[in-house]
Amino acid sequence: MEYKDLIVERNGHIMTVIFDRPHALNALSQEMLDSQAAVCEEINRDDEIRVVIFTGAGRGFCSGIDLKHTDMTNSRLERLEMKPEYSVVAKILNVDKPTIAAVNGPAVGGGLALALECDIRIASDRATMSAIYARIGMPVLDGLGDLLPRAVGLSRALEMLYTADILGADECERIGLVSRVVPHDRLMPAAYDLAEQIAFRPPVALRLSKNVVMAGPRHAYGKLMFHHAVAVAKNLSAASHDIAEGGRAFAEKREPQFKGRQGPDTENAR
């Protein structure tokens, strides 16, 4: 089966899913999201697949939602954030086989969430990661309010969200965002070596182990979506001008000038 904006490869019990919009650093299009949902369903149905590797084509892993084709001031976002099935990353979260993210380049915003939804993350020495939402005037999205503190702890997660700093591969390894860093040309061989080791183990037992370990995060993720929706709604109400400014600055490759709360609903934004 062919998937729009994804390349899917099979090698024995290992499937590799490649985000395939290299011209846009694999920014998430609606077609890619639809394909992602379909391929994750295929993975769960096919017992011959024992391990899945997610990676990106070209020089990026995933740069998050494609801002060139997404209106971040649209109130539809708050409704979508209430439904885990519409999330950027909900489908990967529900894959019941072991998953590996081979992070070959930038993984920011929703792209960072995709990487964190995988069980194990291996990074190229060219990889970078960022919870970049504050740069475009948005609160945390894509389930990172739950995923990021689980990976790096509360203090570090909030620092990443507040500063929107872009972290290099070595720093990502130091704080626990990735398991290890390898030279760029060794990334996929390292991911396949690990996948082969996992595929050799008892598949049913591993799936059951994953279900036990992931029961808490999956439950928490679903409940968190309501809080995401509230944050998006309040931000749209009180600071849509900052969201618009963030989008313009991103497109113009300059630093945004945020103004903060304005208008009659500012008290409700607190």
C-alpha positions as CSV (number, residue, x, y, z in Angstrom):
1,M,0.0,0.0,0.0
2,E,1.2,3.5,-0.8
3,Y,1.0,6.4,1.6
4,K,0.9,10.1,0.8
5,D,4.0,11.9,2.2
6,L,5.3,8.8,3.8
7,I,7.7,6.1,2.6
8,V,7.1,2.6,4.1
9,E,9.7,-0.1,3.8
10,R,9.6,-3.7,5.1
11,N,12.6,-5.8,5.9
12,G,11.6,-9.1,7.5
13,H,9.9,-8.3,10.9
14,I,11.1,-4.6,10.8
15,M,9.1,-1.8,9.2
16,T,10.7,1.6,8.5
17,V,8.3,4.6,8.2
18,I,10.0,7.7,6.6
19,F,8.4,11.2,6.8
20,D,8.7,12.3,3.2
21,R,8.4,16.0,2.7
22,P,12.2,16.8,2.7
23,H,11.7,20.2,1.0
24,A,9.8,21.4,4.1
25,L,12.0,19.5,6.7
26,N,9.1,17.0,6.8
27,A,6.6,19.5,8.2
28,L,3.3,17.7,8.8
29,S,0.7,18.1,6.1
30,Q,-2.8,16.8,6.4
31,E,-2.0,14.1,3.9
32,M,1.0,13.0,6.1
33,L,-1.2,12.9,9.2
34,D,-3.8,10.8,7.3
35,S,-1.1,8.5,6.1
36,Q,0.4,8.2,9.5
37,A,-3.0,7.1,11.0
38,A,-3.4,4.5,8.3
39,V,0.1,3.1,8.6
40,C,-0.2,2.8,12.4
41,E,-3.4,0.8,12.0
42,E,-1.6,-1.5,9.5
43,I,1.2,-2.0,12.0
44,N,-1.2,-3.0,14.8
45,R,-3.0,-5.4,12.5
46,D,0.0,-7.2,11.1
47,D,1.6,-9.6,13.5
48,E,4.6,-10.1,11.2
49,I,5.7,-6.6,12.1
50,R,7.6,-6.8,15.4
51,V,9.5,-3.4,15.4
52,V,9.0,-0.1,13.7
53,I,11.6,2.6,13.0
54,F,10.4,6.2,12.4
55,T,12.7,8.6,10.6
56,G,12.8,11.5,8.2
57,A,13.8,12.0,4.6
58,G,16.6,14.5,3.8
59,R,18.1,16.6,6.5
60,G,15.2,16.8,9.0
61,F,13.2,14.4,11.2
62,C,10.0,16.6,11.4
63,S,9.6,20.3,11.9
64,G,6.1,20.1,13.2
65,I,2.9,21.4,11.7
66,D,3.4,23.1,8.3
67,L,2.9,26.7,9.3
68,K,2.7,27.8,5.7
69,H,-0.6,26.0,5.3
70,T,-2.0,26.3,8.9
71,D,-3.8,29.2,10.5
72,M,-2.8,29.1,14.1
73,T,-5.4,31.7,15.0
74,N,-8.2,29.4,13.9
75,S,-10.5,28.5,16.8
76,R,-10.8,25.0,15.2
77,L,-7.5,24.2,16.9
78,E,-9.1,24.2,20.4
79,R,-11.7,21.7,19.3
80,L,-9.1,19.4,17.7
81,E,-7.0,19.5,20.8
82,M,-9.8,18.0,22.9
83,K,-9.8,14.8,20.8
84,P,-6.8,12.6,21.1
85,E,-7.7,10.9,17.8
86,Y,-7.0,14.2,16.0
87,S,-3.7,14.8,17.6
88,V,-0.5,14.9,15.6
89,V,1.0,12.1,17.6
90,A,-2.0,10.1,19.0
91,K,-1.6,7.3,16.5
92,I,2.0,6.6,17.2
93,L,1.3,6.5,20.9
94,N,-1.2,3.7,20.3
95,V,1.1,1.5,18.2
96,D,1.4,-1.7,20.3
97,K,4.8,-2.8,18.9
98,P,8.2,-1.5,20.0
99,T,9.0,1.7,18.2
100,I,12.3,3.5,17.6
101,A,12.8,7.1,16.5
102,A,15.9,7.6,14.4
103,V,16.2,11.3,14.7
104,N,18.3,12.4,11.7
105,G,17.9,16.2,12.0
106,P,15.5,18.9,13.5
107,A,12.6,17.5,15.6
108,V,10.7,20.5,16.8
109,G,7.1,21.1,18.1
110,G,5.0,18.4,16.8
111,G,8.1,16.7,15.4
112,L,9.5,16.5,18.9
113,A,6.2,15.0,20.1
114,L,6.5,12.4,17.3
115,A,10.0,11.4,18.6
116,L,8.8,11.3,22.2
117,E,5.9,9.0,21.3
118,C,8.4,6.4,20.2
119,D,9.7,4.0,22.8
120,I,13.4,4.6,22.1
121,R,15.2,7.5,20.5
122,I,18.5,7.4,18.8
123,A,19.9,10.7,17.4
124,S,22.3,11.6,14.7
125,D,25.0,14.1,15.8
126,R,23.3,16.5,13.5
127,A,19.9,16.3,15.3
128,T,18.3,19.2,17.1
129,M,15.2,19.3,19.3
130,S,12.9,22.1,20.6
131,A,9.6,22.7,22.2
132,I,9.3,25.7,19.9
133,Y,5.7,26.8,20.6
134,A,6.6,30.0,22.5
135,R,8.4,31.3,19.3
136,I,5.1,31.4,17.5
137,G,2.9,32.7,20.4
138,M,1.3,29.4,21.3
139,P,1.0,27.4,24.5
140,V,2.2,23.8,24.6
141,L,0.5,21.5,22.1
142,D,0.7,18.0,20.7
143,G,0.7,16.2,24.1
144,L,4.1,17.6,25.1
145,G,2.6,18.8,28.3
146,D,2.7,15.2,29.4
147,L,5.4,13.7,27.2
148,L,8.2,16.2,27.9
149,P,8.2,16.1,31.7
150,R,8.1,12.2,31.5
151,A,11.3,12.3,29.4
152,V,13.3,15.1,31.1
153,G,11.6,16.0,34.4
154,L,9.4,18.9,35.3
155,S,12.0,21.6,35.7
156,R,13.8,20.9,32.5
157,A,10.5,20.5,30.5
158,L,9.3,23.9,31.7
159,E,12.6,25.5,30.9
160,M,12.4,24.1,27.3
161,L,8.8,25.4,27.0
162,Y,9.5,28.8,28.4
163,T,12.7,29.5,26.4
164,A,11.9,27.6,23.2
165,D,15.6,27.0,22.9
166,I,16.9,24.6,20.2
167,L,19.1,21.9,21.8
168,G,21.9,20.1,20.0
169,A,22.3,16.3,20.0
170,D,24.8,16.1,22.9
171,E,22.5,18.2,25.1
172,C,19.5,16.1,24.2
173,E,21.4,13.0,25.2
174,R,22.6,14.6,28.5
175,I,19.1,15.5,29.6
176,G,17.5,12.2,28.5
177,L,15.6,13.2,25.4
178,V,17.5,10.5,23.5
179,S,19.1,7.3,24.5
180,R,22.3,7.9,22.6
181,V,23.9,9.9,19.8
182,V,25.8,8.4,16.9
183,P,27.6,9.8,13.9
184,H,25.2,10.8,11.2
185,D,26.2,8.1,8.8
186,R,25.8,5.5,11.5
187,L,22.3,6.5,12.5
188,M,20.2,4.0,10.4
189,P,22.7,1.1,10.8
190,A,22.5,1.7,14.6
191,A,18.7,1.9,14.5
192,Y,18.5,-1.4,12.4
193,D,20.9,-3.1,14.7
194,L,18.7,-2.3,17.7
195,A,15.6,-3.2,15.8
196,E,17.0,-6.6,14.9
197,Q,17.9,-7.3,18.5
198,I,14.4,-6.5,19.6
199,A,12.8,-8.5,16.7
200,F,14.7,-11.5,17.9
201,R,12.9,-11.4,21.3
202,P,9.5,-12.9,22.0
203,P,7.0,-10.6,20.2
204,V,3.9,-11.3,22.3
205,A,5.8,-10.8,25.6
206,L,7.3,-7.5,24.4
207,R,3.9,-6.2,23.3
208,L,2.5,-7.1,26.7
209,S,5.4,-5.4,28.4
210,K,4.8,-2.3,26.3
211,N,1.1,-2.3,27.2
212,V,1.9,-2.5,30.9
213,V,4.5,0.3,30.8
214,M,2.4,2.6,28.5
215,A,-0.9,2.2,30.3
216,G,-0.2,5.3,32.5
217,P,1.1,7.6,29.7
218,R,-1.7,6.7,27.3
219,H,-4.3,7.4,30.0
220,A,-2.7,10.6,31.0
221,Y,-2.3,11.8,27.4
222,G,-6.0,11.4,26.8
223,K,-7.0,13.3,29.9
224,L,-4.5,16.0,29.1
225,M,-6.1,17.0,25.8
226,F,-8.9,18.9,27.6
227,H,-6.3,21.1,29.3
228,H,-4.6,21.7,25.9
229,A,-7.9,22.8,24.5
230,V,-8.5,25.2,27.3
231,A,-5.1,26.7,26.9
232,V,-5.5,27.1,23.2
233,A,-9.0,28.7,23.6
234,K,-7.7,31.2,26.2
235,N,-4.7,32.1,24.2
236,L,-6.9,32.7,21.1
237,S,-9.2,34.9,23.1
238,A,-6.6,37.1,24.8
239,A,-3.6,37.0,22.6
240,S,-4.5,36.2,19.0
241,H,-2.3,39.2,18.0
242,D,0.7,37.4,19.5
243,I,-0.1,34.2,17.6
244,A,-0.4,36.2,14.3
245,E,2.9,38.0,15.1
246,G,4.6,34.7,15.8
247,G,3.5,33.3,12.5
248,R,4.6,36.5,10.6
249,A,8.0,36.5,12.3
250,F,8.5,32.8,11.6
251,A,7.8,33.4,7.9
252,E,10.0,36.5,7.8
253,K,12.8,34.8,9.7
254,R,13.0,37.5,12.4
255,E,12.4,37.7,16.2
256,P,8.8,38.3,17.1
257,Q,7.6,41.2,19.2
258,F,5.0,39.9,21.6
259,K,2.7,42.3,23.4
260,G,0.9,40.1,25.9
261,R,-2.8,40.3,27.0
262,Q,-5.0,42.8,25.4
263,G,-8.8,43.3,25.2
264,P,-11.8,42.6,27.4
265,D,-11.0,38.9,28.0
266,T,-7.6,39.4,29.5
267,E,-8.7,38.4,33.0
268,N,-9.9,35.1,31.7
269,A,-6.5,34.2,30.3
270,R,-5.0,34.0,33.7
